[in-house]
Amino acid sequence: MRLYLDSNVYAHADDLGQGRDLVEWLVDSGHEAVLSEIHLAEALAIPDVVAREGRLTLLAAVPARVSRPLASLQAEEFVQEAQRLRPAWSRQPVGDLSDVNDLLTAYEEGWKQLQRDPSGLLELTGDYQAVSEQAIRGSRAGQKIMREDLLAGVTKLTELDLGGERIPVGPLDLSADDDFCRFESCLSWFQALVLAMPTLAELRDYTAPYVDETAIDARDFARFWAEDVELIRLPRGLATSMVMSEQRRSKIKHGNVADARHAGYILDADVFVTEDNLLFRALQRVVSRLAGGATPVLVLRAADLIGGLSATVGTAPGPPGAAVR
């Protein structure tokens, strides 16, 4: 089976000195790990040099397939839905793909560097790490505000602020996953495409050859997200937003952004393994909506990681094939 192991599973293996055991278990069981840029980013963010290099070495050793960058996957979803509903936004003919190709080449080179010399990755990705941390700070601040509103029962939204223009919508009920997704996606994509925020530059870069941002009117953009989009056609965006929606119900943590982004890869695996109960609950809700999403599995943190993985993954069903709703 294809296993997406949350970063806390790799951290647990490191803490117990069971990294080699984890690799051997994957090989002996015939499982394949699914790795993403989030695994790499969280490993590079470890401040202790020895611990950081240990994690990178473990990621390099597991039998794995590497998923495409999440921004690329989400941009593909958005472009397809925009072409279906707003063909006037399309760039005809398709624009210059050199930046996209450069991004993908750099991404592939990063994973090759992981195999060659994990310690050299930190220097290669220094700028990315700085922007990533800025994005985490901004997201946490926004989540704290939304959590306070949720706890206060202030969840009805009748207008959106897009670039200083207040646009009537809805109303949207931000206590509901779908309306929260519409709201969160509208703001994120507007900030990426129209406001060109540096922390969302990858979304803009992967979208630019296909969508002409100068053709986007703020009011039409709000209507596109609040009323017209079929969220199930953007499953990775829906997955990340649903996890963010669930996160508001608990204390906001530094790792929330990474957890939500991990969820964007739920279509790339058969089983998604985590030691985080909140993420596990959120993923259960996600796969109830998405056909073909990985089965979430919660492994309790104990002294025998490999035994826990064998007991839980071994009993996990394949992809649930839940009906699309």
N, C-alpha and C positions, 0 to 999 in steps of 0.2 A: 504494500500500500504506500501511497504518497502521504507522508506525515509532515504537517506544518507544526513544528515545535516552537512554542512561544519562547522568547528570550529568557524567561524565568526558568525554563527547563534546562537550557544550556548553562545558566548561572548556577543552578542546583548541582549539575554535573561537575562544574568547576569547584564549587564549595566542598563537595565530597571527594574530590580527586577521582571522579568516575568518568572523565572525558573519554578515555580509551575504552572503558566498558560500554559507554553509549555508542561509540563507533562500531564496536564489535557486535553489539546487540542489533543495530540497524542492519549490518551486513549479514549476520547469521539468520535474521528474521526475514530477509529479503525485502526490507522496507527501504524507501528512498525519502530522504529529507527534502523538503522544499525550502529554499533559502530566498530571502528578499533583502532589499536595500535596508530595511528596518533592522534586521539582525545585524547588519554591518554597521549601521549608524550607532546602534546602542552599544555595540562592542567598542567602537572607536571613542565613545563618550566616557568609558571607564577611566577614572583619573589615575588609578594605580598602574604603573607601567607593566609590572609583572602580570597582574590580573588581566590587563588589556591584551597583552600578547598571548596569554594563555587562552583567552576566549577566541581571538582571531585564529590561533592555531587549531582549536577545536572545530571552528566553522570550516576551515580549510580541509579538515580530515574527514568530515562526515560524508557518506555517499549521498550526493545531492544533485538536484536540478535547480537552476537559478531562474526565478521569475523576472519578467520585465519590470522596469521601474513603474511604480504605482501611478505616477503622474501620466505616463504614457498610456497606461490602461484606462485610466479615468478620462483622459482627453479623447481617446477613441470612442468611448461611450457617449460623451457629450457631443462630439462632432456628428455621430450618426443620428442622434436625436435632433440636433439642430438642423441637419440636412433634411430630416423628415418633416419637421414642423416650421422651420424658418429658412427655407432655401435662399431667401434674399440675403442671409448672412454669409452664404458660402463664397469663398474666394475662387473665382473662375478666371483662368485655369488655376489649378493647384499651385500654390506659391513655392518659393525656394525651400527645398528639404535639407539643405546643407547643415543648418543648425540642429535639426532633429537627428540627422545621421551622426553629427559630431557628438551629441549627447549620448546616443546609444553606443557609439564607439568608446567613449570615455567610461561608460558604465561597464562595458565588457572588459575594458582594460583594468578597471578596479578589481574585478573578480580574478583576473589573471595575476594581478599583483598579489592578491591574497594567497594564491598558490605558490608564487615565487618567493615572496618575502613579506609576510604579514606586517612586520614592523615598519615597512616603508609606506604603508597606507595612510598613516596619520598625517604625514607631510603632504601627500597628494590631495587629501580631502579637508585640509584646514579651513578653507573658505566656506565649504559646504557646511562644516560643523558649526561655524559661527552664525551663518544664516539660519540653520536648523534650530539652534538654541534661541535665537530671536523669535522664530515662529512659535516655539513652545511657550515662551513667556507671553506672547500675545494671545495665544489660544487659551492658556490657563486663566488669564485675566477675563477673557470673554466668557469662559465656562463658569467662573465664579459669579459673574453677574447673572447669568442665566439660571444658575442654581438658586441664587437668592430669590429671583423672580418666581421660580417654580415652587420653592418652599412658602413663599408669600401668596401663592395662588394667582400671581399675575402672569397669565399664560396666553391671553387673547391678544392677537396682533392684528391691527387694522390698517397699518401702513408700513412701508419699508423705506429706509433711508439709504438711497443709492447715490453715492458721490455728492451728498448734500441735498439731493432732491427727494422730498418726501412724497411717496407714491402710495395711494390707497390700494389695499389688497384685501382679499379674504371675506371674512376674517379667518386667520389661521390660528389654530389651537396648538401652542407649542408644547403642551403636555402630551400630545399624540405624536407618535414616531413619524408618520408621513408628513404632517405639517411642519414638524421640526426639520425634517430633511429638506423640504422645499425652501424653508427660510434659510437654513445654514448653507445649502448649495447655492442659492441665489447670491448671497453675500460673498461667498468664497469665489465664485466664478466671475462676478462683477469686479471684485478686487483684483483678480488675476488678469482678466482680459482688458478691462476698460481703465482701471486705476493703475495697472502694471505694478502691483506691489512686489518688491524684491523677494519676499518670503514665499510668494506663489509663482515665481518666475517660470518654474518647470511646466506648470499647467499651461501658461501662456505660450511657452516655446513649442510645446508639442502640439498645440492647437493652431498656432499662427498660420501654417501653410494652408489650412482648410477653412478658417473662419476669419472674415474681415471685421475686426473689432470696431472699425469706424462706421460700420453699417448698423451697429447695435444701438437702439434707442432704449434709454433706461426704463421707460414705462412698459415698453414691449418686452424687455428682458424680465421685468417683474411678473408680467402676465405669463410669459413662457414658463417660469418656474412655479409660480403660485397656482396656475390653473391648467396648463396644457401638457406639461411633461408627464409621461407615464414612468413613474419611478422604477418600475421593474425592468425597464429598458436600460437603466443605469445601475446595475446590481452592485458594483463596487462602491459607487458613491452612496447608495442606499445602505450598504453594510457599514461603512465608516460612520455615517450619520446616525444610524441606529445605536451604535456603540456609544457615540458621544451623547445621545439622548439619555441612555441608561446611566452614563457616568454622572450626570447632573444630580442623580439621586443619592450620591455618596460624596464623601470628601474629595475635593479636586486634588489630584496628585500630579507630580511632574511627569510620570509615565503615561498619562492619559492619552496624549497625542500619539505616542508610539502604539499604544494598544488599539486605538481606532484605526491607525494605518495598517497594523497587522491584519485587522479584520477585512481590509480591502483585498486580501489574498485568499479569502475563504473559498473561492472558486477554483483555486489551483491545486487543491489537495483533497484526499479522501477523508482524512481525520485531522482535526485541529486540536493540539494538545496544549493545555495551559495549567498553571498552578494558581491562577488568579480567579477567585470565585465570581467576582463582579464581571470580568470579561466572559467567563463561561456562561453566566446567565444571559448576558447580552447576545452572545453568539447563538444560544439556543433560540432566541427570538428571531435573529437574523435568518437562520436556516429554515425557520417555519415559513418564511416568505420567499426564499430563493431556491429554485430547483437546481440540484446539482451542487449545493454548497457542502463543504466538508462537515462531517459529524463532529461537534464539539465534545471533548473529553477533558474532565477535570482530574488531574493527578494530585493527590494530597502530598504535601511536602513531608517526606519521611527519610529515614536513614538509608533506605534501599530504593534508590531512584529506579534502577533497572527492573527490580521486582514490581514496583508500582506501574511502570510503563507496560510490562508484560501482562499484568493483570487487567489493566484498563483498556489498552489498545487492542489486546487480543480478543476482547469481548465486544469491541465497538463494531457496529454495523458499517457497511460501506456508505457511500453518499446517500442521504435520505430520500432524494428525489421528491421532495415536498412539492405539492401542487403550487403553482404560481398563483398568488392572490393579489 
